Amino acid sequence: MTRPALASLTSIVIKAGSALVQAGPDVLAAIAADIAGLRAKGVNIVLVSSGAVALGRQRLGLDQPVLSLEQKQAAAAAGQPRLAAAWETAFLPHGLATAQALLTLDVTENRRSWLNARATLQTLMELGAIPIVNENDTIATDEIRYGDNDRLAARVAQLIGADLLVLLSDIDGLYEQDPRTHPDARFIADIPRIDAAIHAMAGSENAQAAVGTGGMRTKILAAELAGRSGCATAIALGLAPNPVLSLEDFAHGSWFHPARSAASARKAWICGSVSADAAVRIDDGAVRALRAGKSLLPVGMTAVEGRFERGDTIRILDAAGQTIGRGVTAYAAEDAHRILGARTEDIEALLGYRRASALIHVDDLVLDD
């Protein structure tokens, strides 16, 4: 079975584990070179990088095996600048700017924060920068944290609607058994679906490693999470030459197929979360624009019905009051009233700010058949 050409994908999330960050600048340089090659071909990339706590431990001399929560947070505070600087150095030869984005669990679990984070990452990518995401371990607690950056990377993949999630580590993929204790274990290159047998292969957390917070088990869970949104996942050895670009070769890494297409997952999510009484009515010109694959602009709106907040899914009605589709709104009902029928360039004057040029972006829109 062949794998897709990575340059044909729209967006990829790449996660680099703590072991890779600690392996030295040559490893980061190899990853950065692959990312630069994909960016040159128009692929959007978000990099999720572990390593802040590990680097901070070194800087602060915290050499005990187990750290308290306060020590972990202190290590993260000391290590995050070093982590950001290391990636900035790796991308410098390619002329690519990097940007730090620290997330906490509530950001991707709260719809409004989700939209804000997505807008920031999309803007950074549009500006040609490489967003480097990590959990904000300085303020995260055991009760409100992702727990591992594999899960964080999967949530970021969902956040930006990525086609592929790449989990780079010191592990080259999935084996039927742990290859450290079973040298003859069979390597699994292609995983059409994740079932109980695949979970059983993952085993327990990577207790032998002194860095990181999980092992193959967390990677399988991340692949499962990303797959629900139509995102494929690859687990590969980050120490290999061209660790990302080599994924086009069937011999490199394990490839997990998504449970369904990204489009069908997105459509199901939007259609399943509509606010009952919330709607906007649009004119015939706007209907034609939507049918032609355009976003819903305020100029085409003729009425706003019901109450809704930014990030809610609302119905779209034609002039006769018939539902023609559904979408996620970029503005609350009160502000939608104020920009009703307005041109895009007038939004800021009417509201005092402009969060988006469209009430409903085409990526957040599902039309009825």
N, C-alpha and C positions, 0 to 999 in steps of 0.2 A: 504494500500500500504506500502510495506517495504522500508526502506532506506538502502543504501549500507553500509557494514562494513567499517568504516573509515580506518582501518588498510589495507584494500585492495586498497586504493587510492595511487597514486604516489606522489602527492603534494597538499598541502592545504595552503591557505592564511587565516590567522585569524586576524581580526581587533578588537582591544579593544578601546572602546570609553573613552572620558575624565572622564565621571562619574565613570567608573570602576577604573580608575587610582587613582582617588581621594577617592575611597571607602576604601582604606587601603591595607596593605601588604598581608592580608589573601586572598583577592580576587585575587591579582596577583599570589599568591602562588598556588591557585587552578587552575588557567589557565595554569601556568607553569607546574604543575604536569600532566595535561592532555596532553600537548604538549610533555613532556618528554616520556610519555607512547607511543605516536604515533611515536616519533623519534626512540624509542627502537625497534619498529616493521618495521623500514625502510621507514617511510613516511617523505618526505621532508616538512618542515614547514617554512613559512615566516610570521613573526608577524608584523602587521601594528599597531602602537600605537599612539593614540592621547594623549594629556595631557601636552605637554610642556608649552603651553601658560598658562594653568590653574595653573600649579605648579609654573611657573615664576611669575604670579600675586601674589601668596602668598609670594614668596621670596622677591619681590620688594615692597610689600605693596600697590599694585595697586588695590584698592577695589571699584573704581567707576564702574558703570554698563557697560559703553561703553568706549572702549579704542581707541585711535587714532592708525593709522597704525604704527607709530614709537613706540608707547607704546607696541603694540602687538609684534613687532619685538624684542624689548628689553626683553619682558616677555619670548618669545620663547628662546632667547639666555640664559637667566637665568634658565629657566625650563628644557631645553633639557638635561643638565648633570644630573639633579635630576631624570629625567625620565629614562635615560639610567642606572643610578645606581640602581633604584628601580627594574628594570627587571633583572639586573645582580644578585641582591640579591635573587630574586625569583627563578632563575634557578640554583643558586650555589649548593643547596642540591642535584641536579640531575647530577652534573658534566658536565653541558652543558655550553659552551662558548657562549656569545652573541656578536653581531657586529652591530654597528650603521650604517645605510644607510639613508642619507637625500636626498630627491629627490625634484626637481622642475618640473613644468609643461613641460618645454622644453625637459626634459630628455626622457619622454615617448612619446612625440609627434615628436621627431626627430629620424629617423631610426638609425643613427650611435650611438647616445647616448643610444637609446633603446638596441642595441646590447651590448654596454659596460656595461650597468646596468645589463642586463640579465646574462652576463658572470660573473660579480662580485657576484651576488646572487647565481648563480649555484655553483661557486667555494666555497663560504662560506658553502653552504649546503653539498657539497662533503666533506668538512673538518669537518663536524659534528657540525657546529655552527648554532645558531639561528639568522638570520638576523632580526634586528628590524628596521622597516622603518617608517619614518615620513616625512611630508613635511618640507622643509627647510624654515620655516616661518621667519627666521631672514633676509632672502634676498628676499623672495617672496613678490610681490605686488598684489593688488586687480586685476590688469590687467593680471598678469601671475601667476596664482595659480590654484590649483585644486578646492579650495573652501571648500572642506570637505574631511575627510579621508575615507568616504565611497567610493567616486569616486576614490581616490588614491588607495584604496585596490583593487577595481575592475581592475584598470589599472595594478597593480602589479600581479594580478591573470592572466591577459592576458600576461603579460611580461614573466612569468615563465611557462605558459601553465598549470595552476593549474586545478585540477579536481573539487575542491570545494572552495568556498569563504564563510567564516563564519564571520558574523557581530555580535559581542557581544556588548551588550549595557545594559541599565537599562530598556529596553523594551523586553518582552518575545516573540515577534513575531507580526504578522499582524492580526489586528481585522477589522471587517467591519466598525466600527466607533472607535473614540478615546475612549479607556476604562476609561480614567481619567474623562471624562464628560459623558460617556454612560457605566455605570458599567455592563450592561447586553449585551454588544456588543459581537457578536460571534467571536470566535478565528478561524483563517484560518490556518490549519496545512500544507496543500498541495496545491501548486499553479502550475498547469501544464503549464500555459502560462500567460504572463503579458499582459493584455488588458486594455481598458479604464476603466472597472469596478474596476480592481485592483488599477490602478492609483488613482481613485476616493476615494478608501478606505484609501489611504496614507495621504490625507488631506494636511495641510500646514506644514511649518517648525516647529520644536519643540520650540516654543517661550517661553514655560513655564520653560524650563531648563536654568539654568544660565551657564552651560558649554556646550561645543560642538558647532557645527555650523549648524546642521540640525536635522531632525527627521526621521520619517518613509518615507517621500517623497524622501529624498536622498538615503535611503536604497533601495527603489524600483528601482530608477534610476541606482544604482550600480548593482543590480541583473540583470537588463535589459542589461547593458553594459557587464557584465561578461558572461551572457547567450549567447551573440552573438559569443563568442569564445568557446562555448561548455562547459562552467564552470557552475556547479550548485551553488546556493547560499542558505545559511541558516541564518536566523535572530533569535537570541536566547538571553535569559537572561544571562548575564555574572555573575550575582550574585548567580546563582544556583549552587548546588554541581555538580562537574564534568561538567562544562558548555559546553565543547566541546564533550567529549565522550558520553554524554547523548543524543546527536543528533541522535544516532542510534535508540532511542526510539521515536516512532511517536508522543508521547504526549509532547515532548520538542521541541520548536522552530517551525518556519515556513520554509518550504522547497520549493525553487523555481527551477523548472526543466529548464535546458538549452534549448535554441531555437533549437539547433542541436548538434551533437556530436563534440567533440574537434577536432577529426581527419578531419571531413568534413569542419569545419570552417577553420582550418589551410590550408587544400588543396585548398579551394576556395580563400583564401588570396594569397597564393603563385602563383596559376595559373592566378590570376587576376592582377598581378603586374610585369609581365615580361618585361625587357628591350628589345626592338625590335631587335636590332642588336648584342646584347651581348651574347656570348656563349663560351663554352669550348668543345673541341673535346677530346674523350677518347678512349682508346684501348679496345680490346675485353675482356681482363682480368678485367678491371674496370667495364665494363658493367655487367659481371657476378657477381662481388662483389656487385654492386648496387642492382641487382635483388635478391641477397641473404640477403639484409637488411643492407648492410654496408654503411659507409660514403664514399664520394669521396675524395681520397687522391691525392696529387700532382703527385705521382709516376705513376698514371694511365692516366695523362693528356698528350695529344700529340700536342694540339694547343689551342691558346686563340684568340678569335675573338671579334672585336668591343671594345668599351670603357665601363667600368663600375666601380663603386665604391664599397667599402665594404658595405654590407647590401643590395645591389641591387639583384633582382631576375633575373637569367640568364637561358638560355637554355643549356641543356646537349646533345651533339651530339655524335653518335657512329662513327666508322671509315668510314662509308659510307656517313656521313653527315646528317643522319636522326635524328630528335629530339626524344629522349627517355625519357626525363623528364625535370624538372625545379627545381631550388633551390636557396636559399639565400647564396650568397658567403661571405666567411669570409675575403677575400682579394680583393683589387682593381686589375684591369686588369694589371697594370704595375708590381705589385708584383707577380701576377699569372704567368706572363711571366718569371720572374726570378726564380721561383721555379718549372717551367715546368719539369715534369719527375723526380723530386727530391724525395729522401726518406724523411720521416717525420723528422728524426733526423738531417737532413742537412738544414732544413728551417732557423733556427736561424743564421747559418753561412752565408747563402746566402742573408738574408734580414737585419741582424743585430738585429732581434727580432723574436719572434714566438708568434703570437696571437692565433693561433689554429693549431691543427695537421691535420685538414682536410680543403680542400677548401670549401666543402659543407658538413655540418654535416647531418647525417641521419634524425635528427629531423626537418631539414630545407629543406627536399628533397621530391619531389612528382614525381613518375614515371608514364609514360603513360601506359594505360592498353594495 
